[in-house]
Amino acid sequence: MGLVGAGRSRSRSRIALGLAGLALAAAGLACLAGPAALTKTYAGLSLALEGRLQTRPQPIATRITLGPGGRDLRLWGEIAEGAADRLGQLLDANRQVERIHLTSEGGLVDEAEAIAARVAARGLVTYVPDYCVSACTLVFVRGRERLIQASSRLGFHAPYEPGLFGQAFQADASPERRAYLAAGVDAAFATEALQVASDDLWVPDAARLLAARVATGVVDSGRFPDSGLDDDDSLDAARAAILRNLDLLAEFKEVPGLTERLALWYRDAYRAGVSEGEALDGLRRLAAAEVMRAARGAEAAPVLGLGRYLLKAMRAAPSDICSIIGGAGDVALAQQVLAGETPRGASGARGACAELISAYAEALARPGPDASAALRHLLFRGGLPVQEVSALP
């Protein structure tokens, strides 16, 4: 069942429990009326007992935060009671909000519908960076634009009422169907989505979501500021983010001040509302310069790590890009290649690639200090790097 969590629960309140004798009498009458009536009565009694005995765990409050620059709202977790009011207060206090990022396993339908109404009234863009399932989809489809990543997961199933012993009692799906259709979702898609059992989940791919007008566009992860810093934009959190994004820094993380300077720059870019893609591009260029400076006075191990990194990138790059990486010690360009990106505006001598690869491989194959010395000669002509960073945008 994977993403099935809080689900798509219809009610906030539970049926009040009457006297035990009346409940038993109702159950007896239902037995006489037939199996369908018995099932309905049992569901009602189960929900009533749950309400009276307070057996359902209290949901954690929905996490709603304001992103950098006040243009983005982030909503995480179960859509619980009070979420719509809290979101409304944030929107009223921050008129510049343009988008809401949704990462939710679902929750209360009435809360989701109230959030959706606020999203529609403000003309917000909705965006799912990871997953949005069950009742969360009611919010997503009300966006002025509805954006996903290619890997985003939107999950659908029919609404239900939870019972005392973990049961899922099917609920009328007419309100959800009307909400989907009002948002312009294809009618056949809405029907298929709401026919999925309450304890199951249907996760269509991006192409199907676009074709059914559930989503209006697919974007990459760099379109908006790094949401990983929303909860914690401290220097420690920024440092963890840059180490996660730039594997080369693992060899240099003990160099005094290096990762701290990079973390400060990345944190400030996030706070200024710079998109994650732009911030990572700038971070790569800055990291390349910092790494080359650090390598000049580093011990053998980081220099060997840098040599291995550049050699790996040269072997993965086209020959003209390879010659820049090896000939100029262009760490920024190496990072782009190893991230699977296509470098723009860079071209070198095609014939030099094989020679450079051979030179780096031979240097790395030498024993101990000889390897480090040979790599320093390749990286630093006369003690200075030929080029610390490329002129790439």
C-alpha positions as CSV (number, residue, x, y, z in Angstrom):
1,M,0.0,0.0,0.0
2,G,3.1,2.2,0.1
3,L,1.9,5.8,0.5
4,V,-1.4,5.1,2.2
5,G,-1.3,6.9,5.5
6,A,-3.8,9.3,6.9
7,G,-6.0,8.6,3.9
8,R,-9.1,10.4,2.9
9,S,-11.2,10.5,6.1
10,R,-14.5,12.4,5.7
11,S,-15.5,13.4,9.2
12,R,-14.0,15.5,11.9
13,S,-16.5,14.4,14.5
14,R,-17.9,11.0,15.4
15,I,-21.5,9.8,16.0
16,A,-22.6,10.3,19.6
17,L,-23.1,7.0,21.5
18,G,-26.5,6.3,22.9
19,L,-27.5,4.0,25.7
20,A,-26.1,0.5,25.3
21,G,-29.6,-1.0,25.2
22,L,-30.6,1.2,22.3
23,A,-27.4,0.3,20.4
24,L,-28.1,-3.4,20.9
25,A,-31.7,-2.9,19.9
26,A,-30.6,-1.1,16.7
27,A,-28.2,-3.9,15.9
28,G,-31.0,-6.4,16.4
29,L,-33.4,-4.6,14.1
30,A,-30.6,-4.3,11.5
31,C,-30.1,-8.1,11.6
32,L,-33.8,-8.5,10.7
33,A,-33.5,-6.0,7.9
34,G,-30.7,-7.8,6.2
35,P,-26.8,-7.8,5.7
36,A,-26.6,-4.3,4.2
37,A,-28.4,-2.7,7.1
38,L,-26.3,-4.7,9.5
39,T,-23.1,-3.4,7.9
40,K,-24.3,0.2,8.0
41,T,-25.4,-0.2,11.6
42,Y,-22.1,-1.8,12.6
43,A,-20.1,1.0,11.0
44,G,-22.2,3.6,12.9
45,L,-21.6,1.8,16.2
46,S,-17.9,1.4,15.5
47,L,-17.5,5.1,14.8
48,A,-19.6,6.0,17.9
49,L,-17.5,3.8,20.1
50,E,-14.4,5.3,18.7
51,G,-15.7,8.8,19.5
52,R,-16.8,7.9,23.0
53,L,-13.7,5.9,23.9
54,Q,-11.3,8.2,22.1
55,T,-9.4,5.3,20.6
56,R,-8.2,7.0,17.5
57,P,-4.7,8.5,17.9
58,Q,-4.6,12.3,17.9
59,P,-3.1,13.5,14.6
60,I,0.0,15.5,14.6
61,A,-0.6,19.1,13.7
62,T,-0.1,19.8,10.0
63,R,3.2,21.5,9.4
64,I,2.8,24.7,7.4
65,T,5.8,27.1,7.0
66,L,6.6,30.2,5.0
67,G,9.4,29.8,2.5
68,P,12.2,32.3,1.8
69,G,11.2,35.7,0.4
70,G,7.6,35.0,1.5
71,R,6.6,33.7,-2.0
72,D,6.2,30.0,-1.1
73,L,4.2,28.1,1.5
74,R,5.1,24.5,2.4
75,L,2.6,22.0,3.7
76,W,3.8,18.7,5.1
77,G,2.2,15.7,6.7
78,E,-1.4,14.8,7.6
79,I,-4.1,17.3,6.8
80,A,-5.5,17.6,10.3
81,E,-8.1,19.7,12.0
82,G,-7.3,23.4,12.1
83,A,-4.9,23.3,9.1
84,A,-7.1,25.4,6.9
85,D,-7.5,28.2,9.5
86,R,-3.7,28.3,10.1
87,L,-3.0,28.4,6.4
88,G,-5.6,31.2,5.9
89,Q,-3.9,33.3,8.6
90,L,-0.5,32.9,6.9
91,L,-2.0,33.9,3.6
92,D,-3.7,36.9,5.1
93,A,-0.4,38.0,6.7
94,N,1.7,37.4,3.6
95,R,0.0,38.7,0.5
96,Q,3.0,38.1,-1.7
97,V,2.6,34.3,-1.5
98,E,2.5,32.8,-5.0
99,R,2.8,29.0,-4.5
100,I,2.1,26.2,-2.1
101,H,4.3,23.1,-2.0
102,L,2.4,20.0,-0.9
103,T,3.9,16.9,0.7
104,S,1.1,15.0,2.4
105,E,-0.3,11.5,2.9
106,G,-3.8,13.0,3.0
107,G,-6.1,13.4,6.0
108,L,-9.5,15.1,6.6
109,V,-11.5,15.8,3.5
110,D,-13.3,18.8,4.9
111,E,-10.0,20.4,5.9
112,A,-8.5,19.7,2.5
113,E,-11.6,21.2,0.8
114,A,-11.2,24.3,3.0
115,I,-7.6,24.6,2.1
116,A,-8.4,24.1,-1.6
117,A,-10.9,26.9,-1.5
118,R,-8.3,29.3,-0.1
119,V,-5.8,28.2,-2.8
120,A,-8.3,28.8,-5.5
121,A,-9.4,32.2,-4.1
122,R,-5.8,33.4,-4.0
123,G,-4.9,32.0,-7.4
124,L,-1.9,30.1,-6.0
125,V,0.2,27.7,-8.0
126,T,0.3,24.2,-6.4
127,Y,3.5,22.1,-6.6
128,V,4.3,18.5,-5.5
129,P,8.0,18.0,-5.1
130,D,7.6,14.4,-3.7
131,Y,4.2,13.0,-2.9
132,C,0.6,14.2,-2.4
133,V,-2.0,11.4,-1.9
134,S,-5.6,10.9,-1.0
135,A,-7.3,14.1,0.3
136,C,-4.1,16.1,-0.6
137,T,-5.0,15.8,-4.2
138,L,-8.2,17.9,-3.6
139,V,-5.9,20.8,-2.7
140,F,-3.5,20.2,-5.6
141,V,-6.2,20.3,-8.4
142,R,-7.3,23.8,-7.3
143,G,-4.1,25.4,-8.2
144,R,-4.0,28.1,-10.9
145,E,-1.0,26.1,-12.3
146,R,-0.4,22.5,-11.0
147,L,3.2,21.5,-11.2
148,I,4.9,18.2,-10.5
149,Q,8.4,16.7,-11.0
150,A,8.7,13.6,-13.3
151,S,9.2,11.5,-10.2
152,S,6.4,13.1,-8.1
153,R,3.7,10.7,-6.8
154,L,0.0,11.7,-6.8
155,G,-2.1,9.0,-5.2
156,F,-5.9,8.5,-5.5
157,H,-8.5,6.3,-3.8
158,A,-12.1,6.5,-2.6
159,P,-13.0,8.4,0.6
160,Y,-13.7,6.4,3.8
161,E,-14.7,6.6,7.4
162,P,-12.2,4.9,9.9
163,G,-13.7,2.6,12.5
164,L,-12.9,1.5,16.0
165,F,-10.8,-1.5,15.0
166,G,-9.0,0.0,12.0
167,Q,-11.7,-0.7,9.5
168,A,-12.2,1.6,6.4
169,F,-15.9,2.1,5.7
170,Q,-16.5,3.4,2.2
171,A,-18.0,6.8,2.0
172,D,-19.9,8.6,-0.8
173,A,-17.4,10.0,-3.3
174,S,-19.8,12.4,-5.0
175,P,-18.2,15.6,-3.4
176,E,-14.7,14.5,-4.4
177,R,-15.9,13.8,-8.0
178,R,-17.5,17.3,-8.2
179,A,-14.3,18.9,-6.9
180,Y,-12.2,17.1,-9.5
181,L,-14.5,18.0,-12.4
182,A,-14.8,21.6,-11.3
183,A,-11.0,21.8,-11.5
184,G,-11.1,20.6,-15.1
185,V,-9.9,17.1,-14.4
186,D,-10.9,14.6,-17.1
187,A,-14.2,12.9,-16.1
188,A,-13.0,9.4,-17.0
189,F,-9.9,9.9,-14.8
190,A,-12.0,11.1,-11.9
191,T,-14.2,8.0,-12.1
192,E,-11.3,5.7,-12.2
193,A,-9.6,7.4,-9.3
194,L,-12.6,7.2,-7.1
195,Q,-13.3,3.6,-7.8
196,V,-10.0,2.6,-6.2
197,A,-10.6,0.8,-2.9
198,S,-10.1,3.0,0.3
199,D,-7.3,0.7,1.5
200,D,-5.5,0.8,-1.8
201,L,-3.8,3.6,-3.8
202,W,-3.5,4.4,-7.5
203,V,-0.4,6.4,-8.5
204,P,-0.6,7.4,-12.2
205,D,2.6,8.4,-14.0
206,A,3.3,12.0,-15.0
207,A,2.1,11.5,-18.6
208,R,-1.3,10.3,-17.4
209,L,-1.6,13.2,-15.0
210,L,-0.9,15.7,-17.7
211,A,-3.2,14.1,-20.2
212,A,-6.1,14.1,-17.7
213,R,-5.4,17.7,-16.8
214,V,-4.6,16.8,-13.2
215,A,-1.2,18.5,-13.6
216,T,-0.5,21.3,-16.0
217,G,3.3,21.1,-16.1
218,V,6.4,19.1,-15.2
219,V,9.4,21.0,-13.7
220,D,12.8,20.0,-12.3
221,S,13.9,20.1,-8.7
222,G,15.9,23.3,-9.2
223,R,12.9,25.5,-10.1
224,F,12.3,26.8,-6.6
225,P,14.4,27.5,-3.5
226,D,15.8,24.4,-1.7
227,S,12.9,23.2,0.4
228,G,15.3,21.1,2.5
229,L,16.2,24.3,4.4
230,D,12.6,25.4,5.2
231,D,12.5,23.7,8.6
232,D,16.1,24.6,9.5
233,D,18.2,27.1,7.7
234,S,21.1,27.1,10.1
235,L,24.7,26.8,8.9
236,D,24.8,23.2,10.1
237,A,21.8,22.4,7.9
238,A,23.3,24.3,4.9
239,R,26.6,22.4,5.4
240,A,24.8,19.1,5.3
241,A,23.0,20.2,2.1
242,I,26.2,21.2,0.3
243,L,28.0,18.0,1.4
244,R,25.0,16.0,0.1
245,N,25.0,17.9,-3.3
246,L,28.8,18.1,-3.9
247,D,30.4,14.7,-3.2
248,L,33.9,16.1,-4.0
249,L,33.8,18.1,-0.7
250,A,34.0,14.8,1.3
251,E,37.7,14.9,0.6
252,F,38.0,18.5,1.9
253,K,35.5,18.8,4.7
254,E,38.2,18.8,7.3
255,V,40.0,21.8,5.7
256,P,39.5,24.7,8.2
257,G,36.7,27.1,7.2
258,L,36.1,25.7,3.7
259,T,32.7,24.1,4.1
260,E,31.6,26.8,6.5
261,R,32.2,29.5,3.9
262,L,30.3,27.5,1.3
263,A,27.5,26.8,3.8
264,L,27.2,30.5,4.6
265,W,26.9,31.4,0.9
266,Y,24.3,28.7,0.2
267,R,22.3,29.7,3.3
268,D,22.3,33.3,2.2
269,A,21.2,32.4,-1.3
270,Y,18.3,30.4,0.1
271,R,17.2,33.3,2.3
272,A,17.3,35.6,-0.7
273,G,14.9,33.3,-2.5
274,V,17.4,32.1,-5.2
275,S,16.2,28.9,-6.9
276,E,17.8,25.7,-6.0
277,G,19.2,25.3,-9.5
278,E,20.8,28.8,-9.6
279,A,22.1,28.3,-6.1
280,L,23.7,25.0,-7.0
281,D,25.3,26.5,-10.1
282,G,26.8,29.2,-8.0
283,L,27.8,26.8,-5.3
284,R,29.7,24.6,-7.8
285,R,31.7,27.5,-9.1
286,L,32.5,28.7,-5.6
287,A,33.4,25.2,-4.4
288,A,35.7,24.7,-7.4
289,A,37.7,27.8,-6.5
290,E,37.8,26.8,-2.8
291,V,38.9,23.3,-3.5
292,M,41.7,24.3,-5.8
293,R,42.9,26.8,-3.2
294,A,42.7,24.2,-0.5
295,A,44.5,21.6,-2.6
296,R,47.6,23.8,-3.0
297,G,48.4,23.3,0.7
298,A,46.6,20.1,1.4
299,E,48.0,16.7,2.5
300,A,48.3,14.0,0.0
301,A,44.9,12.3,0.5
302,P,42.7,15.3,-0.6
303,V,45.0,15.8,-3.6
304,L,44.6,12.2,-4.6
305,G,40.9,12.5,-4.1
306,L,40.7,15.5,-6.4
307,G,42.8,13.7,-9.0
308,R,40.5,10.7,-9.0
309,Y,37.5,13.0,-9.2
310,L,38.8,14.8,-12.3
311,L,39.8,11.6,-14.0
312,K,36.4,10.1,-13.5
313,A,34.8,13.3,-15.0
314,M,37.3,13.3,-18.0
315,R,36.3,9.7,-18.8
316,A,32.6,10.6,-18.7
317,A,32.9,13.8,-20.7
318,P,33.0,14.5,-24.5
319,S,36.6,14.9,-25.7
320,D,36.5,18.7,-26.0
321,I,35.1,19.1,-22.4
322,C,37.5,16.5,-21.2
323,S,40.5,18.5,-22.3
324,I,39.3,21.5,-20.2
325,I,38.7,19.5,-17.1
326,G,42.1,17.9,-17.2
327,G,44.1,20.7,-18.7
328,A,42.7,23.5,-16.6
329,G,41.8,21.6,-13.5
330,D,38.2,22.8,-14.0
331,V,36.4,21.3,-11.0
332,A,33.2,23.2,-11.8
333,L,33.0,21.7,-15.2
334,A,33.8,18.2,-13.7
335,Q,30.9,18.6,-11.3
336,Q,28.5,19.4,-14.1
337,V,29.5,16.3,-16.1
338,L,29.3,14.0,-13.1
339,A,25.9,15.4,-12.2
340,G,24.7,14.4,-15.7
341,E,24.3,17.9,-16.9
342,T,25.2,19.2,-20.4
343,P,27.8,22.0,-20.0
344,R,27.2,25.1,-22.1
345,G,29.7,27.4,-23.7
346,A,32.8,25.3,-23.1
347,S,35.1,23.8,-25.7
348,G,38.7,22.7,-25.7
349,A,41.2,20.8,-27.8
350,R,39.8,17.5,-28.8
351,G,43.1,15.8,-29.4
352,A,44.4,16.4,-25.9
353,C,41.8,14.3,-24.1
354,A,43.4,10.8,-24.4
355,E,46.8,12.2,-23.4
356,L,45.4,13.9,-20.3
357,I,43.5,10.8,-19.2
358,S,46.7,8.8,-19.6
359,A,48.7,11.3,-17.6
360,Y,46.2,11.4,-14.7
361,A,45.9,7.6,-14.6
362,E,49.7,7.2,-14.6
363,A,50.1,9.8,-11.8
364,L,47.5,8.1,-9.7
365,A,49.1,4.7,-10.2
366,R,52.4,5.9,-8.6
367,P,53.2,4.9,-5.0
368,G,52.4,7.3,-2.1
369,P,54.1,10.7,-2.2
370,D,55.0,10.3,-5.9
371,A,51.4,10.2,-6.9
372,S,50.6,13.4,-5.0
373,A,53.6,15.2,-6.5
374,A,52.7,14.1,-10.0
375,L,49.1,15.3,-9.6
376,R,50.3,18.6,-8.2
377,H,52.3,19.0,-11.4
378,L,49.3,18.4,-13.5
379,L,47.0,20.6,-11.5
380,F,49.3,23.5,-10.6
381,R,51.7,24.8,-13.3
382,G,54.4,26.6,-11.3
383,G,52.3,26.4,-8.1
384,L,49.2,28.0,-9.6
385,P,46.2,26.4,-11.2
386,V,45.8,27.2,-14.9
387,Q,42.2,28.0,-14.3
388,E,40.3,27.8,-11.0
389,V,36.8,28.0,-12.4
390,S,35.3,28.1,-15.8
391,A,33.4,31.0,-17.3
392,L,30.2,28.9,-17.4
393,P,27.0,30.8,-16.3
